[in-house]
Amino acid sequence: MSNPITKIVNAKTGEEVERPMNSNEFGLWNKANLEAKALELEAIARSEARTAAEAKLLALGLTTEDLKALIG
């Protein structure tokens, strides 16, 4: 598989060059994408855990207002 294309723009001249990423650029790009995906998965897990906890508290008889007072 070839590396993704990167675009380099010269701010002074406006010249644009598109070329495949070198191995260092590709490594940094790949690392950033993996970190972003990990953060997204963590946010989803936190949201699901919160929803499950709220459902359990509601099942115990707490009202929506009670939950808002407890967890905001």
ChimeraX attribute file (.defattr): number of C-alpha atoms within 10 A of each C-alpha:
attribute: neighborCount
match mode: 1-to-1
recipient: residues
	/A:1	3
	/A:2	6
	/A:3	13
	/A:4	12
	/A:5	12
	/A:6	14
	/A:7	11
	/A:8	12
	/A:9	12
	/A:10	10
	/A:11	8
	/A:12	6
	/A:13	7
	/A:14	9
	/A:15	9
	/A:16	10
	/A:17	10
	/A:18	10
	/A:19	11
	/A:20	13
	/A:21	16
	/A:22	12
	/A:23	10
	/A:24	9
	/A:25	14
	/A:26	16
	/A:27	13
	/A:28	11
	/A:29	13
	/A:30	12
	/A:31	12
	/A:32	12
	/A:33	12
	/A:34	12
	/A:35	11
	/A:36	12
	/A:37	12
	/A:38	12
	/A:39	12
	/A:40	12
	/A:41	12
	/A:42	12
	/A:43	12
	/A:44	12
	/A:45	12
	/A:46	12
	/A:47	12
	/A:48	12
	/A:49	12
	/A:50	13
	/A:51	12
	/A:52	12
	/A:53	12
	/A:54	17
	/A:55	12
	/A:56	12
	/A:57	15
	/A:58	14
	/A:59	10
	/A:60	9
	/A:61	9
	/A:62	13
	/A:63	12
	/A:64	12
	/A:65	9
	/A:66	13
	/A:67	13
	/A:68	10
	/A:69	9
	/A:70	8
	/A:71	8
	/A:72	7
